[in-house]
Amino acid sequence: MNFTRKLLKLLPYWHYKIDKPFKLFIKDKMSLETYYCLQILLENGPMTMSQICNKLNISKQRATTLIEKLYEHKFVERKTNERDRRYIDIFVSKTGKDYIEKNIYNNKEFINSLEKGLTKEDLIKLEGSINTLLEVLTKIK
């Protein structure tokens, strides 16, 4: 089986076992797209709107809507760029970091649902696979 077939074979499993349950889990907290935006900011540090648009591959209008929602909940802050005052940097606030840590990353209910039926060996393999995917997928343009 070639690379493309294997990758496309993975997608339904990813959607039904990871993506869809996560979307249901966060539905009362934020949209999946809003979470993606927050996650990108957590990973990359302060970014301009243009950088956010490029990273998420979305329009400026859509990015503005996402950032406004995050700003309303005090999950992000804005600051004038120190190198070029024409730009505004957007970054995750302490409130946003605390919220993600407590309500997403360390939520026992969600963690248990993901790990259900997996052995310790399965979890070790899965973590290794995820590390590899993160390393490689971030290189795709």
C-alpha positions as CSV (number, residue, x, y, z in Angstrom):
1,M,0.0,0.0,0.0
2,N,1.5,3.4,-1.0
3,F,1.9,6.4,1.2
4,T,-1.2,8.2,0.0
5,R,-3.5,5.2,0.4
6,K,-2.2,4.7,4.0
7,L,-2.7,8.3,4.8
8,L,-6.2,8.4,3.4
9,K,-7.0,5.1,5.2
10,L,-6.1,6.8,8.5
11,L,-8.4,9.8,8.0
12,P,-11.8,8.0,8.9
13,Y,-10.2,6.6,12.1
14,W,-8.8,10.0,13.0
15,H,-12.1,11.7,12.3
16,Y,-14.3,9.2,14.3
17,K,-11.9,8.3,17.1
18,I,-10.2,11.7,17.7
19,D,-11.6,14.7,15.8
20,K,-15.4,14.1,16.3
21,P,-15.2,13.2,20.1
22,F,-12.9,16.2,20.7
23,K,-15.3,18.4,18.8
24,L,-18.2,17.1,21.0
25,F,-16.1,17.5,24.1
26,I,-15.3,21.2,23.5
27,K,-18.6,22.2,22.0
28,D,-19.8,24.1,25.1
29,K,-16.4,25.6,25.5
30,M,-15.3,26.8,22.1
31,S,-15.5,25.9,18.4
32,L,-12.9,23.6,16.9
33,E,-11.6,26.4,14.7
34,T,-11.2,28.7,17.8
35,Y,-9.3,25.9,19.6
36,Y,-7.0,25.5,16.5
37,C,-6.3,29.2,16.5
38,L,-5.5,29.2,20.2
39,Q,-3.3,26.1,19.8
40,I,-1.3,27.7,17.0
41,L,-0.7,30.8,19.2
42,L,0.4,28.5,22.1
43,E,2.9,26.7,19.8
44,N,4.3,29.8,18.0
45,G,4.1,32.6,20.5
46,P,3.0,36.1,19.5
47,M,1.8,36.4,15.9
48,T,0.4,39.1,13.7
49,M,-3.0,38.6,12.0
50,S,-1.3,37.9,8.7
51,Q,0.8,35.2,10.3
52,I,-2.2,33.6,11.9
53,C,-4.0,33.7,8.5
54,N,-1.1,32.0,6.8
55,K,-0.7,29.3,9.5
56,L,-4.4,28.4,9.6
57,N,-4.9,29.0,5.9
58,I,-8.0,31.3,6.6
59,S,-9.1,34.7,5.5
60,K,-8.4,37.9,7.5
61,Q,-12.1,38.2,8.1
62,R,-12.3,34.7,9.6
63,A,-9.2,35.2,11.7
64,T,-10.5,38.5,13.0
65,T,-13.7,36.8,14.1
66,L,-11.8,34.0,15.9
67,I,-9.4,36.5,17.6
68,E,-12.3,38.6,18.7
69,K,-14.0,35.6,20.3
70,L,-10.8,34.7,22.1
71,Y,-10.3,38.3,23.1
72,E,-13.8,38.5,24.6
73,H,-13.1,35.5,26.8
74,K,-9.7,37.1,27.7
75,F,-7.9,34.1,26.2
76,V,-5.6,36.3,24.1
77,E,-4.1,39.8,24.4
78,R,-2.9,42.3,21.8
79,K,0.4,44.2,22.0
80,T,2.1,46.6,19.6
81,N,5.1,44.8,17.9
82,E,8.3,46.1,19.5
83,R,10.3,46.0,16.2
84,D,7.6,47.6,14.0
85,R,4.9,49.5,15.7
86,R,2.6,49.2,12.6
87,Y,1.9,45.6,13.6
88,I,-0.1,44.2,16.5
89,D,1.1,40.9,18.0
90,I,-1.6,38.6,19.4
91,F,-0.6,36.1,22.1
92,V,-2.2,33.7,24.6
93,S,-3.0,35.3,27.9
94,K,-2.4,33.7,31.3
95,T,-6.2,33.1,31.5
96,G,-6.1,31.3,28.1
97,K,-3.1,29.2,29.1
98,D,-4.7,28.3,32.4
99,Y,-8.1,27.4,30.7
100,I,-6.5,25.1,28.1
101,E,-4.3,23.4,30.8
102,K,-7.2,22.8,33.2
103,N,-10.2,22.3,30.9
104,I,-8.6,20.6,27.9
105,Y,-5.2,19.0,28.5
106,N,-6.0,17.7,32.0
107,N,-9.7,16.8,31.6
108,K,-9.9,13.3,33.1
109,E,-13.1,12.5,31.4
110,F,-11.8,13.2,27.9
111,I,-8.4,11.6,28.6
112,N,-10.1,8.4,29.8
113,S,-12.3,8.3,26.7
114,L,-9.2,8.4,24.5
115,E,-7.3,5.8,26.4
116,K,-10.2,3.4,26.8
117,G,-9.3,-0.1,25.5
118,L,-5.6,0.7,25.1
119,T,-2.8,-1.0,26.9
120,K,0.3,0.8,28.2
121,E,2.2,-0.6,25.2
122,D,-0.5,0.8,22.8
123,L,-0.2,4.2,24.5
124,I,3.5,4.2,24.1
125,K,3.2,3.3,20.4
126,L,0.5,5.9,19.8
127,E,2.6,8.6,21.5
128,G,5.6,7.7,19.3
129,S,3.4,7.9,16.2
130,I,1.9,11.2,17.3
131,N,5.4,12.6,17.8
132,T,6.4,11.5,14.3
133,L,3.3,12.9,12.8
134,L,3.8,16.2,14.5
135,E,7.4,16.4,13.3
136,V,6.5,15.5,9.7
137,L,3.1,17.2,9.3
138,T,4.4,20.6,10.4
139,K,6.8,20.5,7.4
140,I,4.0,20.2,4.8
141,K,3.4,23.6,3.1
